[in-house]
Amino acid sequence: MEQPRDLSTDIDLSRPSAARVYDYFLGGAHNFEVDRQLAEQIAALTPNLADTMRAGRAFLRRAVRYLAAEGVDQYLDVGSGIPTVGNVHEVAQAANPASRVVYVDIDPVAVMHSRSILERDDRTEVLEGDLRDPEGILDGARKLGLLDFDRPIAVLLAGVVHFLPDADRPGEVIRTLREAVGPGSYLVISHSTYEDQPQEMLDAQKLSKRTATEITLRSHAEISSYFGDYTLVEPGLVHLPLWRPESPGDADEHPERFGAFGGVGRDNTP
Ligand SMILES: C[S@@+](CC[C@H](N)C(=O)[O-])C[C@H]1O[C@@H](n2cnc3c(N)ncnc32)[C@H](O)[C@@H]1O
């Protein structure tokens, strides 16, 4: 991809961006040479990690298809990255063209690319926001006026909660989001874990401690607790390939090697 000319000057294009590296792993076109080099280094070091990213996006696609079939037409996607390959609004709007999506990411690079991709779609909006400030995200989303907070909303937290260390109280953050959305809402979480992990994933996590994007691996029980009193839909919180696989490509002989759990919970308030 050519470097866009209308970038705001505070984005450093000489350094890799986590969102563009992720985009490269997913087969997207919104990445530069510097991102691809880093992605190749990561892939050589930990092939499972690249597979895990792809499995994470595939899980998200299946979850959105499930939600759309359940009648959900509003999505708040926090930690959305660059919505380029198998993106939430495309999957949701394919099932129901009236579906509306608010994308939120902390990374100005992801926000900039998202805005340029979604410029012409009046059923999507993009917010720069930090999951650690859920009230800020909710205020921003309410001001946009795209989502109706009195009706069910699916809050999507795919591959993002593990960026919050325990000190940032992820349980409280997620409770704030759950409490802000209407009855019948849904919560989707995918989250890295140390349970059943091969050693190389644990080593990769140690490497992440040296970067600005350190992740915190958590147990099945901790991740389950983030759903609060929501009911997990079948098959519960499971290794990513085991969540409602739709094709042989979704499945894997060793689902635990992906090192992440995914699940969908529903608010059953009448
Ligand atoms: C691994 S990507 C996941 C992208 C997408 N949700 C998916 O599952 O395919 C994680 C994204 O979370 C964003 N992120 C990290 N910490 C965040 C925070 N505190 N608030 C909002 N977004 C955050 C990163 O910028 C990145 O784009």
Ligand as a Chemical Component Dictionary entry (heavy atoms), coordinates in Angstrom:
data_LIG
# 
_chem_comp.id                   LIG 
_chem_comp.type                 NON-POLYMER 
_chem_comp.pdbx_formal_charge   0 
_chem_comp.three_letter_code    LIG 
# 
loop_
_chem_comp_atom.comp_id 
_chem_comp_atom.atom_id 
_chem_comp_atom.alt_atom_id 
_chem_comp_atom.type_symbol 
_chem_comp_atom.charge 
_chem_comp_atom.model_Cartn_x 
_chem_comp_atom.model_Cartn_y 
_chem_comp_atom.model_Cartn_z 
_chem_comp_atom.pdbx_ordinal 
LIG C1  C1  C 0  -5.364  -7.835 18.274 1  
LIG S1  S1  S 1  -6.192  -6.382 17.684 2  
LIG C2  C2  C 0  -7.879  -6.999 17.584 3  
LIG C3  C3  C 0  -8.658  -6.433 16.408 4  
LIG C4  C4  C 0  -10.083 -6.976 16.252 5  
LIG N1  N1  N 0  -10.889 -6.710 17.439 6  
LIG C5  C5  C 0  -10.100 -8.465 15.965 7  
LIG O1  O1  O 0  -10.397 -9.251 16.883 8  
LIG O2  O2  O -1 -9.801  -8.873 14.853 9  
LIG C6  C6  C 0  -6.270  -5.396 19.160 10 
LIG C7  C7  C 0  -6.660  -3.942 18.957 11 
LIG O3  O3  O 0  -6.934  -3.391 20.258 12 
LIG C8  C8  C 0  -6.465  -2.059 20.284 13 
LIG N2  N2  N 0  -6.259  -1.662 21.699 14 
LIG C9  C9  C 0  -5.259  -2.017 22.542 15 
LIG N3  N3  N 0  -5.453  -1.461 23.764 16 
LIG C10 C10 C 0  -6.605  -0.736 23.681 17 
LIG C11 C11 C 0  -7.325  0.081  24.615 18 
LIG N4  N4  N 0  -6.892  0.269  25.863 19 
LIG N5  N5  N 0  -8.472  0.684  24.191 20 
LIG C12 C12 C 0  -8.912  0.509  22.910 21 
LIG N6  N6  N 0  -8.266  -0.243 21.985 22 
LIG C13 C13 C 0  -7.127  -0.866 22.364 23 
LIG C14 C14 C 0  -5.185  -2.096 19.448 24 
LIG O4  O4  O 0  -4.859  -0.806 18.956 25 
LIG C15 C15 C 0  -5.572  -3.081 18.333 26 
LIG O5  O5  O 0  -6.081  -2.400 17.207 27 
# 
loop_
_chem_comp_bond.comp_id 
_chem_comp_bond.atom_id_1 
_chem_comp_bond.atom_id_2 
_chem_comp_bond.value_order 
_chem_comp_bond.pdbx_ordinal 
LIG C1  S1  SING 1  
LIG S1  C2  SING 2  
LIG S1  C6  SING 3  
LIG C2  C3  SING 4  
LIG C3  C4  SING 5  
LIG C4  N1  SING 6  
LIG C4  C5  SING 7  
LIG C5  O1  DOUB 8  
LIG C5  O2  SING 9  
LIG C6  C7  SING 10 
LIG C7  O3  SING 11 
LIG C7  C15 SING 12 
LIG O3  C8  SING 13 
LIG C8  N2  SING 14 
LIG C8  C14 SING 15 
LIG N2  C9  SING 16 
LIG N2  C13 SING 17 
LIG C9  N3  DOUB 18 
LIG N3  C10 SING 19 
LIG C10 C11 SING 20 
LIG C10 C13 DOUB 21 
LIG C11 N4  SING 22 
LIG C11 N5  DOUB 23 
LIG N5  C12 SING 24 
LIG C12 N6  DOUB 25 
LIG N6  C13 SING 26 
LIG C14 O4  SING 27 
LIG C14 C15 SING 28 
LIG C15 O5  SING 29 
# 
